[in-house]
């Protein structure tokens, strides 16, 4: 065209732009050194996204750079002329291999369901044979618009978002004869229950993933996996000792299910095939309530569970404003606890005095006498943490409660506040104002650990004085669990679990992998 508008060729101009773009966006999927009697490296054969196979001389490229192109080496790479060229495939060429020796050497390349073999000396196509083993490999998109799978792309985005927004609602240390902490069991918002080895996570970080620890947490492979519930799984507990130990869970579907822990840990099923490979030995379902004309209410969810092994009971905090006491042997309800005006968040068993304590959205905690000779539990005390407080945000609800080892102290968390109660004296000894909503609390000897809607693990004494604050991985933490050795596990938003030593250092942080 040479700047003369009368000779302007619009189609040629467009083609030149497209050709240049094609060259710049072309991808080399494979480079292979050609066999040669010369011990020095020279000929490279490449497979490209345009379906071509081409050979290039390294010595020729070096001499061209030395003769006149070295000045442009840093800015623009040399455009090399191929020694040999084949349009091997309609679509990208993904791989090449040499087969044989001497003059009978074949250059092999693959695409989709065929392998084309080319005799190197002649450069002609010899045969085309089926290659079924390449089917799965070639379904990947690899930047080729002709193989684009819109549904697969959407599913991959949704899967990634699901993993990153998944929430760990409960972390529990598994029972073990080993005094060192190792196995953590988690309940997730996707309804799954999974166990993870802390020692395995630490070794993986030390072997090769430690460099990414600060930017991206390790994606951990579970040791065992169960799809426990339809909807989020909110709580897990262990019931029993030894070989008869049950792993209990509850969730949004209103079920309490139990699996044999030994069977769970000793499963021979591949982890990728686990999920529904085990049937629960215990399956309890919340009752539905009858409305007008016999209509049944939806099954209310279970937000938390507690156990009393001495009495053979499981307690559940339900979404219908009630707590239930279940008989493990018969699978039937023994006692119903009615009195809250809104749904229940939490429940703990005070086994030493045969009591149950519940926390509710109505802003109160209630202490119940568990009298098994009647169908309804009797409320013996109402604890109102917001009583006599005027601070904004104080105890909008009681979202979490915990008892100390002697069952004499009670911690109530809710809103942006935490209160400590002396149960024998029925007296609040301290109220603690927090920056974010408290979402889980527990006692560690005479100290209180709390986590909530901020990435902090806070430790307080009984009088409410703050002892430490440790940064943790989940931006919003829903669970804190302490091993007898003092190691703490914090789980929360993003499917993250942060394992913190008794000295406050981070042993490992991992993201729970979805199966």
CORFENMO-V153937 format. One line per field, one symbol per residue. ss: DSSP state (H for helix, E for strand, - for the rest). A space follows every 10 residues. Layout:
ss=???
//
This chain:
ss=----HHH--H HHHHHHHHHH HHHHH--EEE EEE------- --EEEEEE-- -EEEEEEHHH HHHHHHHHHH HH-------- ---EEEE--- ----EEEEE- -HHH-EEEEE E--EEEEEE- ---EEEEEEE -HHHHHHH-- ----HHH--H HHHHHHHHHH HHHHH-EEEE EEE------- --EEEEEE-- -EEEEEEHHH HHHHHHHHHH HH-----EEE ---EEEE--- --EEEEEEE- -HHH-EEEEE E---EEEEEE HHHHH----- HHH-E----- -EEEE----E -HHH-E---- -EEEEEEE-- --EEEEEE-- -EEEEEE--- --EEEEEE-- ---EEEEEEE HHH-EEEEEE ----EEEEE- -----E-EEE EEE------- ---E-----E EEE-----EE EEEEE-EEEE EE----EEEE EEE----EEE EEEE--EEEE EE---EEEEE E----EEEEE E-----EEEE EE-----EEE EEE--EEEEE -----EEEEE EE---
//
